[in-house]
Amino acid sequence: MSNRLNRTFNDSYAPRTEDSFGAWAPPVDIFERQDHLVIRAEVPGVQKEDMDVRIENGVLTLHGERKQDPEVKEENAHRTERIYGSFARSFSLPTTVDASKVSATYKDGVLEVTVPKAEAAKPKMVEIRAA
């Protein structure tokens, strides 16, 4: 068991090789604000034009590709640890959101997707009347 655990940790931090192209997924944070959900994905080195955000059948999918710099030739590389290739992350959305009003921004290598809650899901103040 100890050997398996050590191998798992060692494999996760091992330098990447050319066979790891396309084998990555950006880390995400998902949290809730008063009137919307926020999904933040770390995608440094990915161009805005190489990403898309889709919602289909209640599933939000982040898809994109980190491309290797064409000026850096494999024969000139001394070490390559960054992962290149396509990625995709999918998340089931609760039924309490308004998928038609989803927005996304990209700044400093972070893709932020804002998913507003549906009006019916937002808290409402109920007036108390005298009987």
C-alpha positions in Angstrom: 0.0 0.0 0.0 2.8 2.4 0.9 4.5 1.7 -2.4 1.3 2.4 -4.3 0.8 5.7 -2.5 4.4 6.8 -3.1 4.1 5.8 -6.8 0.9 7.9 -7.1 2.5 11.0 -5.7 5.7 10.5 -7.7 3.7 10.0 -10.9 1.7 13.2 -10.3 4.8 15.3 -10.1 6.9 13.6 -12.6 8.2 15.7 -15.6 5.9 15.5 -18.5 7.0 14.0 -21.8 5.7 14.2 -25.3 3.2 11.4 -24.6 1.4 13.6 -22.1 0.2 16.0 -24.8 -3.6 16.4 -24.5 -3.6 14.8 -21.0 -4.4 17.8 -18.8 -7.4 19.5 -17.2 -7.2 23.0 -15.7 -7.9 23.3 -12.0 -11.2 25.0 -11.1 -12.8 26.8 -8.2 -16.6 26.8 -8.0 -18.4 28.9 -5.5 -21.7 30.6 -5.0 -22.4 34.3 -4.6 -25.8 35.7 -3.6 -27.3 35.7 -7.1 -25.0 33.5 -9.2 -22.5 30.7 -9.3 -18.9 31.3 -10.4 -16.6 28.8 -12.0 -12.9 29.9 -12.3 -10.5 27.9 -14.3 -6.7 28.3 -14.5 -5.7 28.2 -18.1 -2.4 30.1 -18.4 -0.9 30.2 -21.9 -4.2 29.4 -23.6 -5.4 32.1 -26.0 -9.0 33.3 -25.6 -9.6 32.3 -29.2 -8.6 28.7 -28.4 -11.3 28.3 -25.7 -15.1 27.9 -25.7 -17.8 27.6 -23.1 -20.9 25.6 -23.9 -24.1 24.6 -22.1 -26.0 21.6 -23.3 -28.7 19.6 -21.5 -27.8 21.2 -18.2 -24.1 20.6 -18.5 -21.5 23.4 -18.7 -18.4 22.4 -20.6 -15.1 24.3 -20.8 -13.1 23.3 -23.8 -9.8 24.6 -25.2 -6.3 24.0 -26.3 -2.9 25.1 -25.1 -0.6 25.2 -28.1 3.1 24.8 -28.0 5.2 27.8 -29.2 6.0 27.0 -32.8 9.4 28.8 -32.4 10.6 26.2 -29.9 11.8 23.2 -31.8 11.8 19.8 -30.0 15.5 19.3 -30.9 16.3 22.6 -29.2 14.4 21.9 -26.0 16.4 21.0 -22.9 13.4 20.3 -20.7 9.6 20.4 -21.3 7.4 20.1 -18.3 4.4 22.1 -19.3 1.5 20.2 -20.8 0.1 21.1 -24.2 -2.9 20.0 -26.1 -6.7 20.0 -25.6 -8.6 20.0 -22.4 -12.3 19.7 -21.4 -14.0 20.1 -18.1 -17.7 19.5 -17.6 -20.0 20.3 -14.7 -23.7 19.5 -14.2 -25.6 22.7 -13.5 -28.4 22.8 -10.9 -31.9 23.4 -12.3 -32.0 26.7 -10.3 -29.8 28.6 -12.8 -30.7 30.6 -15.9 -28.5 29.0 -18.6 -29.5 31.7 -21.1 -27.7 34.4 -19.2 -24.3 32.7 -18.6 -21.3 35.0 -19.3 -17.5 34.4 -19.4 -14.5 36.6 -19.0 -10.8 35.8 -19.5 -8.0 37.8 -17.7 -4.5 37.0 -16.5 -4.8 33.3 -17.4 -8.1 32.8 -15.5 -11.3 32.0 -17.3 -14.3 33.1 -15.1 -17.8 31.8 -16.0 -20.7 33.5 -14.2 -24.0 31.5 -14.1 -26.9 33.6 -12.8 -29.6 32.0 -10.6 -33.1 31.9 -12.0 -35.5 34.5 -10.6 -37.5 31.7 -9.1 -34.5 30.5 -7.1 -33.5 33.8 -5.6 -34.6 34.5 -2.0 -37.7 36.7 -1.7 -38.9 38.8 1.1 -42.5 38.0 2.1 -44.5 40.8 3.5 -46.3 40.1 6.8 -49.7 41.6 6.9 -51.8 42.1 10.0 -54.8 39.7 10.3 
